[in-house]
């Protein structure tokens, strides 16, 4: 009696395709999170650089700068 052994090479490739897809998704999520952090810091910096008069002109109290920057972050 002879037994024949065959290997299904499609299974590992399918597994790697799933891994590549998840890896790509992870990188996309990380890149988007980084872009949001950069945008938040830029907004925070720009608002902090304004004078109290300029902030009052646009209706923002200095104590609310972080909240306003965070709200802008969540709009995206």
C-alpha positions in Angstrom: 0.0 0.0 0.0 1.4 3.3 -1.1 0.3 6.6 0.5 0.6 9.8 -1.4 1.3 13.0 0.4 0.2 16.3 -1.1 0.6 19.7 0.2 -2.0 22.4 -0.3 0.1 25.5 -1.0 -2.9 27.8 -1.3 -3.7 27.7 2.5 -0.5 29.5 3.6 -0.8 32.1 0.8 -4.4 32.8 1.9 -3.2 33.2 5.5 -0.5 35.7 4.4 -2.9 37.7 2.3 -5.0 38.2 5.4 -2.0 39.1 7.4 -0.8 41.6 4.8 -4.3 43.1 4.7 -4.4 43.5 8.5 -0.9 44.9 8.5 -1.8 47.4 5.8 -4.9 48.4 7.8 -2.8 48.8 10.9 -0.3 51.1 9.1 -3.2 53.1 7.7 -4.8 53.6 11.1 -1.4 54.5 12.6 -0.7 57.1 9.9 -4.2 58.6 10.3 -3.7 58.8 14.1 -0.3 60.5 13.6 -1.9 63.0 11.1 -4.6 63.9 13.7 -2.0 64.4 16.4 0.0 66.7 14.1 -3.1 68.6 13.2 -4.1 69.0 16.9 -0.6 70.2 17.9 -0.6 72.7 15.0 -4.0 74.1 15.9 -3.0 74.3 19.6 0.2 76.1 18.7 -1.5 78.6 16.4 -4.2 79.4 18.9 -1.7 79.8 21.7 0.3 82.2 19.6 -2.6 84.6 19.3 -3.0 87.5 21.6 -5.9 87.7 24.0 -7.5 90.4 21.8 -7.2 88.2 18.7 -8.7 85.2 20.6 -11.5 87.4 21.8 -12.2 88.5 18.2 -12.8 84.9 17.2 -14.7 84.1 20.4 -12.3 81.9 22.1 -11.1 82.3 25.7 -7.5 81.4 26.3 -8.6 78.8 28.9 -10.6 77.0 26.1 -7.8 76.6 23.6 -7.3 72.9 24.3 -11.1 72.2 24.1 -11.4 74.1 20.8 -8.3 72.3 19.3 -9.8 68.9 20.4 -13.2 69.7 18.9 -11.5 70.5 15.6 -9.6 67.2 15.8 -12.9 65.3 16.3 -14.5 67.0 13.2 -12.3 65.1 10.8 
